[in-house]
Amino acid sequence: MTRLAGARVLLIDPDILLAVHLTDELARQGAPLPMVTPTADRAVKATKDPDITAAVVDPCMNAGDIIPAVEQLLERRVPVLVTSLLPYERQPPS
């Protein structure tokens, strides 16, 4: 059995190539096909899915504020991994 067997992961990332890579890696770890959302608006809608058990979030969204989606996940006690490939110096101010 793998670490993520049966996990329902929400992947919030605007970079389609990175999302494909992360989807492949999550599948290798046993997670079924994750729900991928490239925009903040779609992410907020996706957080309403009661089957979400974890989330991977890129905070540097080009299309909106991701904070409401993260807050909704945290209110439900869904573990959230926040990660970005942008160097710290190039990330938008918080």
C-alpha positions in Angstrom: 0.0 0.0 0.0 1.3 3.5 -0.8 1.2 6.6 1.4 -1.6 8.4 -0.4 -3.8 5.4 -1.2 -7.4 6.6 -1.4 -6.5 10.3 -0.8 -8.6 12.8 -2.7 -6.1 15.7 -3.4 -7.0 19.1 -4.6 -4.2 20.6 -6.7 -4.4 24.4 -7.1 -1.8 25.6 -9.5 -2.0 27.8 -12.6 1.0 26.1 -14.3 -0.3 23.3 -16.4 3.1 21.6 -16.9 3.7 21.5 -13.2 0.2 20.3 -12.5 0.8 17.4 -14.9 4.0 16.5 -13.2 2.4 16.7 -9.7 -0.6 14.6 -10.9 1.8 11.9 -12.1 3.7 12.0 -8.8 0.6 11.8 -6.7 -0.6 8.8 -8.8 2.8 7.1 -8.1 2.1 7.6 -4.4 -1.3 6.0 -4.7 -3.6 9.0 -4.8 -6.4 8.7 -7.4 -6.5 11.4 -10.1 -6.4 14.7 -8.2 -8.8 17.5 -8.8 -6.8 20.3 -10.6 -7.9 23.9 -10.6 -5.8 26.6 -12.3 -7.7 29.7 -11.0 -8.6 31.0 -7.5 -12.3 31.2 -8.4 -12.4 27.5 -9.5 -10.4 26.6 -6.4 -13.0 28.2 -4.1 -15.7 26.2 -5.8 -13.6 23.0 -5.6 -13.1 23.3 -1.8 -16.8 22.6 -1.4 -16.2 18.9 -2.4 -16.6 17.0 0.8 -14.3 14.2 -0.5 -11.2 16.4 -0.5 -8.7 15.0 2.0 -5.6 17.1 1.2 -4.5 20.0 -0.9 -1.4 21.3 -2.7 -1.5 25.0 -3.3 0.7 27.4 -5.3 0.2 30.8 -3.5 1.4 32.7 -6.6 -1.8 32.6 -8.6 -2.1 34.9 -11.6 -5.9 34.8 -11.5 -7.1 35.9 -8.2 -6.6 35.6 -4.4 -6.1 32.1 -3.2 -6.6 32.9 0.5 -10.4 32.2 0.6 -9.9 28.7 -0.8 -7.1 27.9 1.7 -9.2 29.3 4.6 -12.2 27.1 3.6 -9.9 24.0 3.5 -8.4 24.8 6.9 -11.8 25.4 8.4 -12.6 21.8 7.4 -9.2 20.7 8.8 -8.0 19.6 5.4 -4.2 19.4 5.4 -2.8 22.0 3.0 0.7 22.0 1.5 1.6 25.5 0.2 4.5 25.5 -2.2 5.8 27.5 -5.1 8.7 27.3 -7.6 9.1 31.1 -7.6 12.1 32.3 -5.7 11.2 34.1 -2.5 12.4 37.4 -3.9 9.9 37.2 -6.8 6.8 36.2 -4.9 4.1 38.8 -4.5 3.8 40.5 -1.1 1.5 38.9 1.4 
